[in-house]
Amino acid sequence: MIERRGFDGLGGADHGWLKARHHFSFANYYDPKRMGWGPIRVWNDDEIAPNSGFPPHPHADMEIITYVREGAITHQDSLGNKGRTEAGDVQVMSAGSGIRHAEYNLESDATRIFQIWIEPARTGGAPAWGAKPFPKDDRTGRFVTLASGFDDDADALPIRTPARVLGATLKAGETTEHVLDAARHAYLVPAKGRVEVNGVTLETRDGAAITGETSLTITALEDSELVLVDAA
């Protein structure tokens, strides 16, 4: 089953400095049919104005993955971590028993991100943060694991849940495949471009909620950049 969730039908909010679209219920957007997808609790599509951002605020018991689509995000947290994550790169915050963080766009242009929250396998534990560059050339024509809760994915940023966050870039006409366990929940969003997934067409920033499938055959109808979460 692949359910297309069109970008124009997503929830959203415009705070001036922040323009957000919500794939699942979040903040003042509530849809009882879209409370999450398996352990995937949040997928926010955020545009942050220059020299603005999210002031310090707390989290606990959540894996928070930020995929930077355009621009850069600057992170600070109560552990003393500071870092700047650029377009195409990823940061992960395991909130654990509790952490305060801030995320700022200190650039001269708007920053655009996907922020993805996945429920952890266990609550508590020491909080942690990490970031890593993932050159887009490495994921040309195929999915590369960016964050993972599996020990075998040694090159990925660690998360505390049996899930993978993957990225791929496809040229128009290229096809790639991803094998799935039919019992798992996957969610796919084209950050750029237009693709066909097992016969279902997705436009830029549409979502696809996927379960009951054993594989995905993805063909780019135009140059595309994809983010996929494969979760329990």
VOPAGU-2260 file (C-alpha; in pm, 1 decimal, decimal comma):
REM VOPAGU-2260
SITE   aa  ch    i         X         Y         Z
SITE  MET   A    0       0,0       0,0       0,0
SITE  ILE   A    1     130,8     342,0     -99,7
SITE  GLU   A    2     -76,7     641,3       7,1
SITE  ARG   A    3      22,7     965,6    -163,1
SITE  ARG   A    4      -8,9    1269,3      61,6
SITE  GLY   A    5       1,4    1573,4    -162,2
SITE  PHE   A    6     202,1    1873,6     -46,9
SITE  ASP   A    7     -91,3    2111,0     -97,0
SITE  GLY   A    8    -301,4    1904,5     143,0
SITE  LEU   A    9     -52,1    1905,7     430,4
SITE  GLY   A   10    -108,8    2096,4     752,4
SITE  GLY   A   11      90,9    2412,3     798,7
SITE  ALA   A   12     169,7    2732,4     977,8
SITE  ASP   A   13     319,3    3069,7     884,8
SITE  HIS   A   14     495,2    3246,6    1170,8
SITE  GLY   A   15     667,8    3501,0     948,2
SITE  TRP   A   16    1020,1    3385,7    1026,4
SITE  LEU   A   17     907,4    3020,7     989,0
SITE  LYS   A   18     691,9    2873,4     715,1
SITE  ALA   A   19     612,5    2510,4     798,3
SITE  ARG   A   20     424,5    2221,1     643,1
SITE  HIS   A   21     341,5    1919,9     859,6
SITE  HIS   A   22     306,9    1568,2     718,5
SITE  PHE   A   23     169,2    1457,0    1058,2
SITE  SER   A   24     -20,1    1627,7    1339,3
SITE  PHE   A   25     204,3    1885,0    1502,9
SITE  ALA   A   26     157,3    2193,4    1723,3
SITE  ASN   A   27    -172,9    2359,4    1620,9
SITE  TYR   A   28    -229,0    2123,6    1327,1
SITE  TYR   A   29    -430,0    1820,1    1435,5
SITE  ASP   A   30    -557,8    1538,3    1217,5
SITE  PRO   A   31    -651,5    1219,9    1407,7
SITE  LYS   A   32    -580,2    1016,1    1091,6
SITE  ARG   A   33    -224,9    1151,1    1073,0
SITE  MET   A   34     -79,2    1114,6    1420,4
SITE  GLY   A   35     229,4     938,7    1285,1
SITE  TRP   A   36     332,0     644,2    1071,4
SITE  GLY   A   37     457,2     351,7    1277,8
SITE  PRO   A   38     724,9     503,7    1504,1
SITE  ILE   A   39     763,6     807,1    1272,7
SITE  ARG   A   40     597,1    1082,0    1472,2
SITE  VAL   A   41     688,9    1407,6    1290,9
SITE  TRP   A   42     796,7    1509,0     942,3
SITE  ASN   A   43     810,6    1887,0     916,7
SITE  ASP   A   44     901,3    2074,2     599,4
SITE  ASP   A   45    1040,2    2403,4     733,2
SITE  GLU   A   46    1157,1    2725,1     568,7
SITE  ILE   A   47    1349,1    2946,3     813,7
SITE  ALA   A   48    1408,4    3312,7     733,1
SITE  PRO   A   49    1763,7    3456,2     743,5
SITE  ASN   A   50    1900,6    3548,6    1087,3
SITE  SER   A   51    1618,9    3377,8    1275,9
SITE  GLY   A   52    1541,9    3038,8    1418,9
SITE  PHE   A   53    1413,4    2827,5    1703,6
SITE  PRO   A   54    1521,1    2963,4    2045,9
SITE  PRO   A   55    1630,0    2719,6    2320,6
SITE  HIS   A   56    1359,0    2466,2    2406,2
SITE  PRO   A   57    1349,5    2117,6    2563,6
SITE  HIS   A   58    1300,0    1767,4    2428,3
SITE  ALA   A   59    1308,2    1418,2    2578,1
SITE  ASP   A   60    1269,1    1061,3    2451,1
SITE  MET   A   61    1278,0    1134,5    2078,3
SITE  GLU   A   62    1521,5    1082,3    1791,0
SITE  ILE   A   63    1527,5    1409,9    1595,3
SITE  ILE   A   64    1688,0    1403,7    1252,0
SITE  THR   A   65    1742,2    1721,8    1050,4
SITE  TYR   A   66    1803,3    1694,3     675,5
SITE  VAL   A   67    1915,4    2028,4     532,5
SITE  ARG   A   68    1772,2    2084,6     184,6
SITE  GLU   A   69    1898,0    2437,1     120,5
SITE  GLY   A   70    2114,9    2677,8     318,6
SITE  ALA   A   71    2253,2    2575,2     656,9
SITE  ILE   A   72    2137,1    2528,3    1016,2
SITE  THR   A   73    2342,8    2619,0    1323,2
SITE  HIS   A   74    2285,2    2405,5    1632,7
SITE  GLN   A   75    2352,9    2480,3    2000,5
SITE  ASP   A   76    2251,3    2267,2    2298,5
SITE  SER   A   77    2272,3    2230,7    2675,0
SITE  LEU   A   78    2554,0    1974,2    2640,6
SITE  GLY   A   79    2778,5    2243,8    2494,5
SITE  ASN   A   80    2758,3    2115,4    2137,8
SITE  LYS   A   81    2772,7    2366,5    1854,1
SITE  GLY   A   82    2770,6    2293,0    1483,6
SITE  ARG   A   83    2669,7    2414,1    1139,4
SITE  THR   A   84    2506,8    2164,0     901,4
SITE  GLU   A   85    2491,5    2250,6     532,0
SITE  ALA   A   86    2262,2    2151,4     244,5
SITE  GLY   A   87    2263,3    1777,5     179,5
SITE  ASP   A   88    2403,7    1700,4     523,3
SITE  VAL   A   89    2236,2    1559,0     831,0
SITE  GLN   A   90    2234,3    1611,5    1206,9
SITE  VAL   A   91    2087,5    1380,7    1469,9
SITE  MET   A   92    1983,9    1463,9    1826,0
SITE  SER   A   93    1894,8    1179,0    2061,6
SITE  ALA   A   94    1699,1    1366,1    2326,6
SITE  GLY   A   95    1716,0    1080,0    2578,3
SITE  SER   A   96    1647,4    1182,1    2936,0
SITE  GLY   A   97    1632,5    1549,3    2834,6
SITE  ILE   A   98    1814,5    1820,1    2641,2
SITE  ARG   A   99    1764,1    2184,4    2550,2
SITE  HIS   A  100    1864,2    2300,6    2203,6
SITE  ALA   A  101    1835,6    2591,4    1961,7
SITE  GLU   A  102    1844,7    2584,4    1582,0
SITE  TYR   A  103    1928,4    2905,1    1394,3
SITE  ASN   A  104    1957,3    3014,0    1034,5
SITE  LEU   A  105    2253,0    3251,1    1051,4
SITE  GLU   A  106    2280,1    3267,0     672,1
SITE  SER   A  107    2185,7    3553,5     440,6
SITE  ASP   A  108    1924,3    3342,9     258,1
SITE  ALA   A  109    1637,8    3119,6     369,9
SITE  THR   A  110    1723,5    2773,2     500,5
SITE  ARG   A  111    1497,6    2480,6     413,8
SITE  ILE   A  112    1499,4    2158,2     613,6
SITE  PHE   A  113    1312,5    1838,0     679,5
SITE  GLN   A  114    1290,4    1771,6    1051,9
SITE  ILE   A  115    1197,9    1410,9    1126,9
SITE  TRP   A  116    1110,2    1271,0    1469,7
SITE  ILE   A  117    1118,7     896,1    1534,3
SITE  GLU   A  118    1020,9     737,7    1864,7
SITE  PRO   A  119    1314,6     560,4    2033,9
SITE  ALA   A  120    1316,1     190,3    2113,7
SITE  ARG   A  121    1373,4     273,4    2481,7
SITE  THR   A  122    1314,1     584,7    2687,1
SITE  GLY   A  123    1579,6     761,9    2891,5
SITE  GLY   A  124    1953,0     742,5    2843,2
SITE  ALA   A  125    2208,0    1019,7    2810,7
SITE  PRO   A  126    2123,2    1276,1    2542,3
SITE  ALA   A  127    2356,7    1312,4    2243,6
SITE  TRP   A  128    2405,6    1512,8    1923,3
SITE  GLY   A  129    2604,9    1454,0    1607,3
SITE  ALA   A  130    2632,9    1579,5    1249,5
SITE  LYS   A  131    2801,1    1451,6     937,0
SITE  PRO   A  132    2852,8    1560,2     575,7
SITE  PHE   A  133    2719,6    1322,0     312,7
SITE  PRO   A  134    2843,5    1427,5     -33,9
SITE  LYS   A  135    2559,2    1404,9    -281,7
SITE  ASP   A  136    2787,2    1240,3    -538,2
SITE  ASP   A  137    2800,2     935,1    -309,7
SITE  ARG   A  138    2424,1     881,9    -338,5
SITE  THR   A  139    2386,1     936,0    -713,2
SITE  GLY   A  140    2153,3     671,1    -849,6
SITE  ARG   A  141    2119,5     484,5    -520,8
SITE  PHE   A  142    2009,8     515,7    -160,0
SITE  VAL   A  143    2275,5     583,0     103,2
SITE  THR   A  144    2201,3     535,5     473,8
SITE  LEU   A  145    2236,2     868,4     654,9
SITE  ALA   A  146    2117,2     772,6    1003,7
SITE  SER   A  147    2056,2     425,1    1141,8
SITE  GLY   A  148    1973,4     224,7    1448,8
SITE  PHE   A  149    2152,0     -82,5    1311,0
SITE  ASP   A  150    2511,7    -164,1    1404,9
SITE  ASP   A  151    2595,8    -277,5    1050,7
SITE  ASP   A  152    2551,3      77,5     920,7
SITE  ALA   A  153    2883,9     195,1    1059,0
SITE  ASP   A  154    2909,9     501,8     831,4
SITE  ALA   A  155    2570,4     641,8     931,4
SITE  LEU   A  156    2485,1     868,9    1221,3
SITE  PRO   A  157    2347,1     656,1    1507,0
SITE  ILE   A  158    1986,0     671,9    1620,5
SITE  ARG   A  159    1825,8     475,4    1904,5
SITE  THR   A  160    1549,0     305,3    1711,6
SITE  PRO   A  161    1539,6      19,8    1456,0
SITE  ALA   A  162    1505,6     251,6    1158,0
SITE  ARG   A  163    1707,9     396,7     873,5
SITE  VAL   A  164    1701,8     743,5     718,6
SITE  LEU   A  165    1822,5     722,8     359,6
SITE  GLY   A  166    1895,2     971,6      82,6
SITE  ALA   A  167    1932,2     940,6    -294,2
SITE  THR   A  168    1970,0    1164,3    -598,5
SITE  LEU   A  169    1840,4    1043,4    -933,6
SITE  LYS   A  170    1882,8    1188,1   -1279,6
SITE  ALA   A  171    1574,1    1201,8   -1501,0
SITE  GLY   A  172    1508,8     851,1   -1632,8
SITE  GLU   A  173    1715,3     674,5   -1365,2
SITE  THR   A  174    1560,9     396,9   -1156,1
SITE  THR   A  175    1664,6     263,2    -816,5
SITE  GLU   A  176    1516,5       1,6    -585,7
SITE  HIS   A  177    1484,8     -35,9    -211,0
SITE  VAL   A  178    1394,1    -367,5     -45,9
SITE  LEU   A  179    1140,9    -349,1     237,2
SITE  ASP   A  180     996,4    -577,9     499,6
SITE  ALA   A  181     621,9    -570,1     432,6
SITE  ALA   A  182     550,6    -534,0     806,1
SITE  ARG   A  183     753,7    -213,1     837,1
SITE  HIS   A  184     647,3     145,7     780,6
SITE  ALA   A  185     828,6     361,0     526,4
SITE  TYR   A  186     778,9     726,3     439,9
SITE  LEU   A  187     925,3     883,1     125,0
SITE  VAL   A  188     943,9    1250,5      26,2
SITE  PRO   A  189    1105,5    1397,9    -287,0
SITE  ALA   A  190    1292,6    1704,7    -162,3
SITE  LYS   A  191    1326,0    1802,0    -528,4
SITE  GLY   A  192    1191,3    1663,5    -851,2
SITE  ARG   A  193     915,9    1425,2    -952,5
SITE  VAL   A  194     924,4    1045,5    -925,8
SITE  GLU   A  195     716,1     735,6    -978,5
SITE  VAL   A  196     711,8     481,8    -692,4
SITE  ASN   A  197     562,0     142,3    -776,4
SITE  GLY   A  198     336,5     321,1   -1024,0
SITE  VAL   A  199     240,0     609,3    -790,4
SITE  THR   A  200     354,0     956,1    -900,7
SITE  LEU   A  201     495,5    1193,6    -637,7
SITE  GLU   A  202     554,7    1562,4    -698,4
SITE  THR   A  203     813,4    1770,4    -514,3
SITE  ARG   A  204     755,0    1758,6    -135,6
SITE  ASP   A  205     462,4    1516,1    -156,1
SITE  GLY   A  206     472,5    1236,7     100,9
SITE  ALA   A  207     420,7     865,3      44,7
SITE  ALA   A  208     311,1     651,4     341,4
SITE  ILE   A  209     415,0     294,8     260,4
SITE  THR   A  210     344,3     -40,6     422,9
SITE  GLY   A  211     275,5    -393,8     299,8
SITE  GLU   A  212     533,7    -355,8      21,6
SITE  THR   A  213     838,2    -581,1     -16,8
SITE  SER   A  214    1026,8    -348,2    -250,3
SITE  LEU   A  215    1011,3      -0,6    -398,1
SITE  THR   A  216    1097,0      68,0    -760,8
SITE  ILE   A  217    1157,3     441,2    -794,2
SITE  THR   A  218    1198,0     608,9   -1132,3
SITE  ALA   A  219    1286,7     976,7   -1163,0
SITE  LEU   A  220    1060,4    1162,5   -1405,6
SITE  GLU   A  221    1296,3    1460,0   -1364,1
SITE  ASP   A  222    1616,1    1520,1   -1168,8
SITE  SER   A  223    1521,8    1434,1    -810,5
SITE  GLU   A  224    1649,1    1430,3    -451,9
SITE  LEU   A  225    1481,3    1180,5    -219,3
SITE  VAL   A  226    1461,3    1121,7     155,5
SITE  LEU   A  227    1325,2     788,8     280,7
SITE  VAL   A  228    1263,8     663,5     634,8
SITE  ASP   A  229    1236,3     284,5     674,9
SITE  ALA   A  230    1104,2     217,3    1025,4
SITE  ALA   A  231     954,3     -66,3    1230,0
